C-alpha cells in the first residue's frame, strides 16, 4: 500500500478497535458496574457471566484474534517463502489490530473481574499490549523505503542532500536561507547521548511540534521574500530535512532500543500464549465449549 492507502487502512483498523470497545461497553455497562455479589440477579446474567454465551464468545473470538495476529505476522517476518507477500508494515498493522482488539474482547470475557492465573495472564497481556504500542512507535522512527526495508545512515544522508539540491536548484534559495531553515527546530547537540526517557521525550516533542514547526518555517520564508506560491512546498521539504537530521542522529540508538525492546515483548507474549492455551484446555476439559 502507498502512503495514503496505508493511512486509510490503519485508520480503519484503529476505528474498528474503538467502535467495538465502545459498543460492547455501552451495551453491557450496567452489568460491568455492578458489585460481584449483585450480578447473579441481573436480567442478562446467564448471557454475560464469563461462561455465558455472549461473554464466552468474546473470549473465544478474542483468543482466536490474538493467535491469528501473532501467527500471520511471525510467518510473514520469519518464513522465507512468504518474504515477498505484501508489505511487512501492513502485516504489522494487522498484527497490532488483532492484538489490540483481541485482548479487549478477552477483557470483556472476564467481565472486568479476574484473579489468580487469569489475573496474572491479564497483567502479562497488558504488558504485551503496552510494549507493543511502544514498539510500534519506535518502529515508526526507523526510516524505511517504499518496500519497507530499513534505510542506512548513508541513504538518509543521500536523501537529505537530494532535498537540499531541490531547495537550491528548483526554488533558487540562497545558502543563507537554507541554513536558517535547517537551524530552525534542529536536534539538540546532546541528542546522541540522551538517556532513554529523554530520547522518548524528544521524539515525542518533534512529532507533536509538526504544526508549530511548519508555521515557523513559513514565517521564515515569508520574511526572506520567497515566492508565496512555493512557500508550502518549500516548508514541507525543509521540515523533512529537519526530521531526517534527527533520525540520522538517532538511527543507531533507536535500533539498539528496538533490539532490547524484544527482551520485554517476546517473553511476555510467550507467557500470555501459554496461559491462553492452559485456560482454553481447562475450559474445554470442564465442558465449557460455547455453542457447540
C-alpha positions as CSV (number, residue, x, y, z in Angstrom):
1,X,0.0,0.0,0.0
2,X,1.2,3.5,-0.8
3,X,1.2,6.3,1.8
4,X,-2.4,7.5,1.7
5,X,-3.8,4.0,1.3
6,X,-1.8,2.8,4.2
7,X,-3.0,5.6,6.4
8,X,-6.6,4.9,5.4
9,X,-6.1,1.2,6.2
10,X,-4.5,2.0,9.6
11,X,-7.3,4.5,10.5
12,X,-9.9,1.9,9.5
13,X,-8.4,-0.8,11.8
14,X,-8.0,1.7,14.7
15,X,-11.6,2.9,14.3
16,X,-12.8,-0.7,14.5
17,X,-11.0,-1.2,17.8
18,X,-12.5,2.0,19.2
19,X,-16.0,1.3,17.8
20,X,-16.1,-2.3,19.1
21,X,-14.8,-1.3,22.5
22,X,-17.4,1.4,23.0
23,X,-20.2,-0.7,21.5
24,X,-19.7,-3.5,24.0
25,X,-19.2,-1.2,26.9
26,X,-22.4,0.8,26.1
27,X,-24.4,-2.4,25.6
28,X,-23.3,-4.0,28.9
29,X,-22.0,-1.3,31.2
30,X,-24.9,-1.7,33.7
31,X,-23.7,-5.3,34.3
32,X,-20.0,-4.4,34.4
33,X,-20.5,-1.7,37.0
34,X,-22.5,-4.0,39.4
35,X,-20.7,-5.4,42.5
36,X,-19.8,-9.0,42.1
37,X,-22.4,-10.2,44.6
38,X,-25.2,-8.5,42.8
39,X,-24.5,-9.7,39.3
40,X,-26.4,-13.0,39.7
41,X,-29.6,-11.0,39.9
42,X,-29.0,-9.1,36.7
43,X,-31.6,-10.0,34.0
44,X,-28.9,-11.0,31.4
45,X,-26.6,-12.7,33.9
46,X,-26.8,-16.0,32.1
47,X,-25.5,-14.4,28.9
48,X,-22.9,-12.0,30.4
49,X,-21.2,-14.2,33.0
50,X,-17.8,-15.4,31.9
51,X,-19.2,-18.8,30.8
52,X,-22.4,-17.2,29.3
53,X,-22.9,-17.3,25.6
54,X,-22.1,-13.6,25.0
55,X,-19.1,-13.2,27.3
56,X,-17.7,-16.7,26.4
57,X,-18.0,-15.7,22.7
58,X,-15.9,-12.6,23.4
59,X,-13.2,-14.8,25.0
60,X,-13.1,-17.3,22.1
61,X,-13.1,-14.6,19.4
62,X,-10.5,-12.5,21.2
63,X,-8.2,-15.5,21.8
64,X,-8.5,-16.5,18.1
65,X,-7.7,-12.9,17.1
66,X,-4.5,-12.9,19.2
67,X,-3.4,-16.3,17.7
68,X,-4.1,-15.2,14.2
69,X,-2.4,-11.8,14.7
70,X,0.8,-13.4,16.1
71,X,0.9,-16.3,13.6
72,X,0.4,-14.2,10.4
73,X,3.0,-11.5,11.4
74,X,5.6,-14.0,12.6
75,X,5.1,-16.2,9.5
76,X,5.4,-13.2,7.1
77,X,8.5,-12.0,9.0
78,X,10.4,-15.2,9.5
79,X,9.4,-17.7,6.8
80,X,11.4,-17.2,3.6
81,X,8.6,-18.4,1.4
82,X,6.4,-15.5,2.5
83,X,9.0,-12.7,2.5
84,X,7.7,-11.3,-0.8
85,X,4.0,-11.5,0.2
86,X,2.7,-7.9,0.7
87,X,4.4,-5.2,2.7
88,X,5.8,-6.0,6.2
89,X,4.3,-2.8,7.6
90,X,0.8,-3.8,6.5
91,X,1.2,-7.2,8.3
92,X,2.5,-5.3,11.3
93,X,-0.6,-3.0,11.3
94,X,-2.8,-6.1,11.1
95,X,-0.9,-7.8,13.9
96,X,-1.3,-4.7,16.1
97,X,-5.0,-4.5,15.3
98,X,-5.7,-8.2,16.1
99,X,-3.5,-8.0,19.3
100,X,-5.3,-4.8,20.5
101,X,-8.9,-5.8,19.8
102,X,-8.3,-9.5,20.8
103,X,-7.2,-8.5,24.4
104,X,-10.1,-6.0,24.6
105,X,-12.6,-8.9,23.9
106,X,-10.8,-11.2,26.4
107,X,-11.1,-8.4,29.0
108,X,-14.9,-8.3,28.3
109,X,-14.9,-12.1,28.6
110,X,-13.7,-11.7,32.2
111,X,-16.5,-9.2,32.8
112,X,-13.8,-6.9,34.2
113,X,-13.4,-9.2,37.2
114,X,-10.4,-11.5,37.4
115,X,-7.9,-13.1,39.8
116,X,-5.5,-16.0,40.2
117,X,-4.0,-17.3,37.0
118,X,-6.5,-15.3,34.9
119,X,-5.3,-12.1,36.7
120,X,-1.7,-12.9,36.1
121,X,-2.5,-13.6,32.5
122,X,-4.3,-10.3,32.2
123,X,-1.4,-8.2,33.6
124,X,1.1,-10.1,31.3
125,X,-1.3,-9.4,28.4
126,X,-1.4,-5.7,29.4
127,X,2.4,-5.6,29.4
128,X,2.5,-7.1,25.9
129,X,-0.1,-4.6,24.6
130,X,1.8,-1.6,26.2
131,X,5.2,-2.8,24.9
132,X,3.6,-3.4,21.5
133,X,2.4,0.3,21.4
134,X,5.9,1.5,22.4
135,X,7.5,-0.9,19.8
136,X,5.2,0.4,17.1
137,X,6.3,4.0,17.9
138,X,10.0,3.0,17.8
139,X,9.4,1.1,14.5
140,X,7.8,4.2,13.0
141,X,11.0,6.2,13.7
142,X,13.3,3.7,11.8
143,X,13.3,5.1,8.3
144,X,12.3,2.7,5.5
145,X,12.0,2.7,1.8
146,X,8.8,2.1,-0.2
147,X,9.3,-1.7,0.2
148,X,9.5,-1.4,4.0
149,X,13.3,-2.1,4.1
150,X,15.3,-0.2,6.7
151,X,17.5,2.6,5.3
152,X,21.1,3.1,6.2
153,X,22.6,6.4,7.5
154,X,24.2,6.9,4.1
155,X,20.9,6.5,2.3
156,X,19.4,9.1,4.7
157,X,22.3,11.4,4.1
158,X,21.8,11.0,0.3
159,X,18.1,11.8,0.7
160,X,18.8,14.9,2.7
161,X,21.3,16.0,0.0
162,X,18.7,15.4,-2.7
163,X,16.3,17.7,-0.8
164,X,19.0,20.3,-0.4
165,X,19.6,20.3,-4.1
166,X,15.9,20.7,-4.7
167,X,15.8,23.8,-2.4
168,X,18.7,25.4,-4.2
169,X,18.1,24.5,-7.8
170,X,14.3,24.2,-8.1
171,X,13.4,27.0,-5.7
172,X,16.6,29.1,-6.0
173,X,17.1,29.5,-2.3
174,X,20.4,31.0,-1.1
175,X,22.8,29.2,1.2
176,X,21.9,31.7,4.0
177,X,18.1,30.9,3.8
178,X,18.8,27.1,3.6
179,X,21.0,27.3,6.7
180,X,18.3,29.3,8.5
181,X,15.7,26.7,7.6
182,X,17.9,23.9,8.9
183,X,18.7,25.7,12.1
184,X,15.0,26.0,12.9
185,X,14.0,23.3,15.4
186,X,17.2,21.4,14.7
187,X,18.0,18.5,17.1
188,X,19.9,19.4,20.2
189,X,23.7,18.7,20.1
190,X,23.5,16.2,23.0
191,X,20.8,14.1,21.4
192,X,23.2,11.2,20.7
193,X,24.0,11.0,24.5
194,X,20.4,11.4,25.7
195,X,19.1,8.7,28.1
196,X,16.1,6.5,27.2
197,X,13.4,8.8,28.8
198,X,14.9,11.9,27.3
199,X,15.2,10.2,23.9
200,X,11.5,9.4,24.0
201,X,10.6,12.9,25.2
202,X,12.5,14.5,22.3
203,X,11.0,12.1,19.8
204,X,7.5,13.0,21.1
205,X,8.3,16.7,21.0
206,X,9.4,16.5,17.4
207,X,6.3,14.7,16.4
208,X,3.9,16.9,18.3
209,X,5.6,20.1,17.2
210,X,5.0,19.5,13.5
211,X,2.3,22.2,13.1
212,X,4.3,24.7,15.0
213,X,7.4,23.9,13.0
214,X,5.6,24.3,9.7
215,X,4.3,27.7,10.9
216,X,7.8,28.8,11.9
217,X,9.2,27.7,8.5
218,X,6.5,29.6,6.6
219,X,7.1,32.7,8.6
220,X,10.9,32.5,7.9
221,X,10.3,32.0,4.2
222,X,7.9,35.0,4.1
223,X,10.5,37.1,5.9
224,X,13.0,36.2,3.2
225,X,10.6,37.3,0.4
226,X,10.2,33.8,-1.0
227,X,7.5,33.4,-3.7
228,X,4.2,32.8,-1.8
229,X,3.1,30.2,-4.3
230,X,6.1,28.0,-3.4
231,X,6.2,28.5,0.4
232,X,4.1,25.5,1.3
233,X,6.2,23.1,-0.8
234,X,9.5,24.5,0.4
235,X,8.3,24.3,4.0
236,X,7.4,20.6,3.6
237,X,10.9,19.9,2.1
238,X,12.6,21.9,4.9
239,X,10.5,20.1,7.5
240,X,11.5,16.7,6.0
241,X,15.2,17.7,6.2
242,X,14.8,18.6,9.9
243,X,13.2,15.3,10.7
244,X,15.8,13.4,8.6
245,X,18.6,15.2,10.5
246,X,17.2,13.9,13.8
247,X,16.7,10.4,12.5
248,X,20.2,10.3,11.2
249,X,21.5,11.2,14.7
250,X,19.2,8.7,16.5
251,X,19.2,5.9,14.0
252,X,21.6,3.5,15.7
253,X,20.3,4.4,19.2
254,X,16.7,3.7,18.2
255,X,17.7,0.4,16.6
256,X,19.5,-0.5,19.8
257,X,16.5,0.3,21.9
258,X,14.2,-1.6,19.5
259,X,16.5,-4.6,19.8
260,X,16.3,-4.6,23.6
261,X,12.5,-4.0,23.4
262,X,12.2,-7.6,22.3
263,X,13.5,-8.7,25.6
264,X,10.3,-7.4,27.2
265,X,7.8,-8.0,24.4
266,X,8.7,-11.5,23.3
267,X,8.9,-13.3,26.7
268,X,5.6,-11.7,27.9
269,X,4.0,-12.7,24.6
270,X,5.0,-16.3,25.1
271,X,3.8,-16.3,28.7
272,X,0.4,-14.9,27.5
273,X,0.1,-17.6,24.8
274,X,1.0,-20.3,27.3
275,X,-1.7,-19.0,29.7
276,X,-4.3,-18.8,27.0
277,X,-3.5,-22.4,25.9
278,X,-3.8,-23.6,29.5
279,X,-7.0,-21.7,30.1
280,X,-8.6,-22.9,26.9
281,X,-7.6,-26.5,27.6
282,X,-9.0,-26.4,31.2
283,X,-12.3,-24.8,29.9
284,X,-12.8,-27.5,27.2
285,X,-11.9,-30.2,29.7
286,X,-14.7,-29.0,32.1
287,X,-17.2,-28.8,29.2
288,X,-17.2,-25.1,28.6
289,X,-17.4,-25.3,24.8
290,X,-19.6,-22.3,24.0
291,X,-22.2,-23.0,21.2
292,X,-21.1,-26.5,20.1
